[in-house]
Amino acid sequence: LKALELDTLDLELNLNNLTADSISVDSTDSDTTLRNVTVQGEAAFNTTDLEMEAGSLTAGALSISASDGSFTVQNANIADTMQIRIDSSEGDAVLSLDGSEQSYNLDFSAGVDSEVAVAGQEVALQDGQYRKDNGAGRLIEIDTLGDIQLAFTE
């Protein structure tokens, strides 16, 4: 598939065993499940309310923007220069990524009551921020009032 572009009010999207150059979803309300999905370029989800679960997701870039929702990404194989960007005013972000923590630079903004854990260890926020530069080509940016949990396969 060259490109998948969806612009709708209410969307229930289940993608299995799909390869695409890009995926773009614009929706007011979206319930999205991705399984064995490979995106050569960017997978972009822009929605007001998003419940997303992804397993075995390979992508060049992942961008999620939602005012409310939760995100669970498991077994993500991320390109060496990929950027993951998640913007959510309310939702929790739970990510399981390939590689080690040192494979990623981290930049988080979270709420005062948010719990943030990286590789099973709770990290302290300074003025709602957590940044770690590992000199890696991959970047994970998360801006949410919810909780953040990152796990790594190595």
Solvent accessible surface area in square Angstrom, and as a share of the most:
residue,aa,sasa,rsa
1,L,118,0.59
2,K,153,0.65
3,A,44,0.34
4,L,34,0.17
5,E,135,0.60
6,L,50,0.25
7,D,125,0.65
8,T,49,0.28
9,L,141,0.70
10,D,104,0.54
11,L,28,0.14
12,E,132,0.59
13,L,17,0.09
14,N,88,0.45
15,L,25,0.12
16,N,89,0.46
17,N,119,0.61
18,L,34,0.17
19,T,76,0.44
20,A,1,0.00
21,D,55,0.29
22,S,38,0.25
23,I,1,0.01
24,S,37,0.24
25,V,1,0.00
26,D,55,0.28
27,S,10,0.07
28,T,68,0.40
29,D,60,0.31
30,S,2,0.01
31,D,73,0.38
32,T,1,0.00
33,T,36,0.21
34,L,0,0.00
35,R,84,0.31
36,N,82,0.42
37,V,1,0.00
38,T,41,0.24
39,V,2,0.01
40,Q,112,0.50
41,G,31,0.30
42,E,80,0.36
43,A,0,0.00
44,A,17,0.13
45,F,1,0.00
46,N,61,0.31
47,T,13,0.08
48,T,72,0.42
49,D,52,0.27
50,L,0,0.00
51,E,86,0.38
52,M,7,0.03
53,E,74,0.33
54,A,0,0.00
55,G,9,0.08
56,S,46,0.30
57,L,1,0.00
58,T,48,0.28
59,A,3,0.03
60,G,21,0.21
61,A,27,0.21
62,L,2,0.01
63,S,26,0.17
64,I,1,0.00
65,S,45,0.29
66,A,6,0.05
67,S,53,0.35
68,D,67,0.35
69,G,5,0.04
70,S,41,0.27
71,F,1,0.00
72,T,40,0.23
73,V,0,0.00
74,Q,87,0.39
75,N,91,0.47
76,A,0,0.00
77,N,78,0.40
78,I,3,0.01
79,A,43,0.33
80,D,104,0.54
81,T,115,0.67
82,M,2,0.01
83,Q,79,0.35
84,I,2,0.01
85,R,71,0.26
86,I,0,0.00
87,D,45,0.23
88,S,6,0.04
89,S,51,0.33
90,E,102,0.46
91,G,5,0.05
92,D,56,0.29
93,A,1,0.00
94,V,55,0.32
95,L,2,0.01
96,S,28,0.18
97,L,0,0.00
98,D,33,0.17
99,G,12,0.12
100,S,26,0.17
101,E,30,0.14
102,Q,111,0.49
103,S,33,0.21
104,Y,1,0.00
105,N,28,0.14
106,L,4,0.02
107,D,36,0.19
108,F,0,0.00
109,S,29,0.19
110,A,12,0.10
111,G,9,0.08
112,V,151,0.87
113,D,135,0.70
114,S,16,0.10
115,E,110,0.49
116,V,2,0.01
117,A,27,0.21
118,V,4,0.02
119,A,50,0.39
120,G,67,0.65
121,Q,127,0.56
122,E,134,0.60
123,V,28,0.16
124,A,86,0.66
125,L,45,0.23
126,Q,145,0.64
127,D,148,0.77
128,G,22,0.21
129,Q,56,0.25
130,Y,37,0.14
131,R,159,0.58
132,K,73,0.31
133,D,118,0.61
134,N,42,0.22
135,G,71,0.69
136,A,25,0.19
137,G,53,0.51
138,R,27,0.10
139,L,54,0.27
140,I,1,0.00
141,E,33,0.15
142,I,1,0.01
143,D,62,0.32
144,T,3,0.02
145,L,108,0.53
146,G,9,0.09
147,D,46,0.24
148,I,0,0.00
149,Q,97,0.43
150,L,4,0.02
151,A,48,0.38
152,F,28,0.12
153,T,84,0.49
154,E,160,0.72
